[in-house]
């Protein structure tokens, strides 16, 4: 269970306080939640706070009974390794490792044996349609293949929470559709998937949409039909 409670983040620039996230409260259920808003609305800052990359100025992020902001940086890194997976727009694959080695990398960090991590990585590459591409370096993969490899890596330790930050922003239509299909599958399997996007068409594939503006949560939109219900916040 991931919950943001009165989450507030401000930055100091000289004598000016800039508010990036403004008293955001939300309990993220399982399934797919999209976070949308214009540039500068606080989407990426919110993701960084939810994942423990940054700590709030006020409020807290709770993972079950643990407040992430109460943990050391090393402890937050361990939480991310064990409980969270990440898919970014830039893929962030290690260029000197093959696709198989990239997917196996989190398993190595978690202390899994070579045999176990190799078998798990091969299984995940097959699941994302890259069974025949495991020995290729990222430079030999297309953009869509790199993003699918990044998704496989994010799932290596079977995390209950998956963050996707503009995951199809650099992909062609066909490759993007395949990545979206894979993300939807993760949500259907019971993960909490948090998708940050500026693409409203993509956001409509989620079960709910959080609309941000100037760091504030304006409304929660339940995507249940062609005419979704809207809850003001």
C-alpha positions in Angstrom: 0.0 0.0 0.0 1.5 3.3 -1.1 0.0 6.5 0.4 0.9 10.2 0.2 -0.3 12.2 3.2 -0.4 16.0 3.0 2.7 15.8 0.8 4.3 19.2 0.2 7.6 20.1 -1.5 9.0 23.6 -1.8 12.4 24.8 -3.1 14.2 28.0 -2.1 15.5 30.3 -4.7 16.9 33.3 -2.9 14.1 34.8 -1.0 11.4 33.0 -3.1 9.8 29.8 -2.2 8.7 27.7 -5.2 6.1 25.1 -4.4 6.4 22.0 -6.6 3.9 19.7 -4.8 1.2 21.4 -2.7 -0.4 19.3 0.1 -1.1 16.2 -2.0 -3.0 13.4 -0.3 -3.9 10.1 -2.0 -4.0 6.4 -1.3 -2.8 4.6 -4.5 -4.8 1.3 -5.0 -3.7 -1.6 -7.1 -4.2 -1.3 -10.8 -3.2 1.6 -13.1 -3.3 5.2 -12.0 -2.3 7.9 -14.5 -0.9 11.3 -13.3 -1.5 14.1 -15.8 -1.0 17.8 -15.9 0.8 20.6 -17.9 4.5 21.1 -17.8 5.5 22.4 -14.4 2.5 20.9 -12.7 4.6 18.8 -10.4 4.2 15.4 -12.0 7.9 14.4 -11.9 8.5 15.9 -8.4 5.6 13.9 -7.2 7.0 10.7 -8.6 10.4 11.4 -7.0 8.7 11.9 -3.7 6.6 8.7 -4.0 9.6 6.7 -4.9 11.8 8.1 -2.1 14.3 9.7 -4.5 13.5 13.0 -2.7 12.1 13.8 0.7 9.1 16.2 1.3 9.3 19.5 3.0 6.1 18.5 4.9 3.9 15.4 5.0 5.0 11.9 4.3 4.9 9.0 1.9 4.0 5.7 3.6 4.7 2.2 2.2 2.5 0.0 4.3 3.6 1.0 7.9 6.9 2.6 6.9 7.4 6.3 6.4 9.9 6.7 3.6 11.1 10.1 4.8 12.1 8.6 8.2 14.6 6.3 6.5 18.2 7.0 5.6 19.1 7.3 1.9 20.6 3.8 1.9 17.4 2.4 3.5 15.3 4.1 0.9 17.5 2.6 -1.9 16.9 -0.8 -0.4 13.1 -0.2 -0.3 13.2 0.8 -4.0 15.2 -2.3 -4.9 12.8 -4.7 -3.1 9.4 -3.1 -3.6 9.6 -0.8 -6.7 10.3 -1.0 -10.4 10.9 1.9 -12.7 10.4 2.5 -16.4 11.7 5.9 -17.7 11.4 7.7 -21.0 15.2 7.4 -21.6 15.3 3.6 -20.9 18.6 4.0 -18.9 20.0 0.6 -19.9 23.7 0.0 -19.1 25.3 0.3 -22.5 28.1 -2.2 -21.8 25.8 -5.0 -20.7 23.6 -7.2 -22.9 19.9 -7.1 -22.7 20.0 -10.3 -20.5 22.6 -8.8 -18.2 20.7 -5.5 -17.9 17.6 -7.4 -16.8 19.6 -9.5 -14.4 21.3 -6.5 -12.8 18.8 -5.9 -10.0 18.9 -9.6 -9.1 22.7 -9.3 -8.8 22.3 -6.3 -6.5 19.8 -8.4 -4.4 22.4 -11.1 -4.0 20.8 -13.8 -6.2 23.0 -16.5 -7.7 24.2 -16.4 -11.3 22.0 -19.3 -12.2 18.9 -17.8 -10.6 19.3 -14.4 -12.1 20.1 -15.7 -15.5 17.0 -17.9 -15.5 14.8 -15.1 -14.3 16.1 -12.6 -16.8 15.6 -15.1 -19.7 12.0 -15.7 -18.5 11.3 -12.0 -18.4 12.8 -11.3 -21.8 10.6 -14.0 -23.2 7.6 -12.4 -21.5 8.2 -9.1 -23.2 8.9 -10.7 -26.6 12.7 -10.4 -26.6 13.7 -14.0 -26.1 16.0 -13.9 -29.2 17.6 -10.6 -28.3 19.2 -11.4 -24.9 22.8 -11.4 -26.2 22.5 -8.0 -27.9 23.9 -4.8 -26.4 21.4 -1.9 -26.1 22.9 -0.2 -29.1 21.8 -3.1 -31.3 18.2 -2.9 -30.1 15.5 -0.6 -31.4 13.9 2.0 -29.2 10.9 -0.2 -28.6 13.1 -3.2 -27.8 15.1 -1.1 -25.3 12.0 0.0 -23.6 10.7 -3.5 -23.3 14.1 -4.6 -21.9 13.8 -1.8 -19.4 10.4 -3.0 -18.4 11.7 -6.5 -18.0 14.4 -5.2 -15.7 11.9 -3.3 -13.7 10.0 -6.5 -13.0 13.1 -8.6 -12.1 12.4 -8.7 -8.4 8.6 -8.9 -8.9 7.9 -5.5 -7.2 4.4 -4.7 -6.1 4.8 -1.1 -7.3 5.8 0.0 -10.8 6.5 3.6 -11.8 6.4 4.6 -15.5 7.5 8.1 -16.3 6.5 9.0 -19.9 7.3 5.4 -21.0 6.4 5.8 -24.7 7.5 9.4 -25.3 10.4 8.3 -27.5 8.7 5.4 -29.3 6.8 5.0 -32.6 3.1 4.2 -32.5 3.5 0.4 -32.8 6.3 0.1 -30.2 4.4 2.4 -27.8 1.3 0.3 -28.1 3.2 -2.9 -27.2 4.8 -1.2 -24.1 1.3 0.1 -23.0 -0.1 -3.4 -23.4 2.7 -4.8 -21.1 2.0 -2.1 -18.5 -1.7 -2.8 -18.6 -0.9 -6.5 -18.0 1.1 -5.6 -14.9 -1.8 -3.6 -13.5 -4.2 -6.5 -14.2 -1.9 -8.9 -12.4 -2.4 -6.9 -9.2 0.5 -4.4 -9.2 0.2 -0.8 -8.3 1.2 0.9 -11.5 1.7 4.7 -11.4 2.0 6.3 -14.9 3.2 9.9 -15.3 2.2 11.2 -18.7 1.2 14.3 -20.6 -0.7 12.1 -23.1 -4.4 12.1 -22.3 -5.2 9.4 -24.8 -2.7 7.1 -22.9 -4.0 8.2 -19.6 -7.5 7.1 -20.6 -6.3 3.5 -20.6 -5.8 3.8 -16.8 -8.5 3.0 -14.2 -8.2 6.5 -12.7 -6.6 9.8 -13.6 -5.1 12.3 -11.1 -5.1 15.8 -12.6 -2.4 18.1 -11.2 -2.0 21.8 -11.6 0.6 24.0 -9.9 1.4 21.0 -7.6 -2.2 20.5 -6.4 -4.5 17.6 -7.0 -7.4 19.2 -8.7 -9.6 16.1 -9.3 -9.6 12.3 -9.5 -11.3 11.0 -12.6 -12.5 7.4 -12.6 -12.3 6.0 -16.1 -15.2 3.6 -16.0 -17.0 4.4 -19.2 -17.1 6.8 -22.2 -18.5 9.4 -19.7 -16.3 8.9 -16.6 -17.3 10.1 -13.2 -15.3 13.0 -11.8 -14.6 13.6 -8.2 -13.5 17.1 -7.1 -10.7 17.4 -4.6 
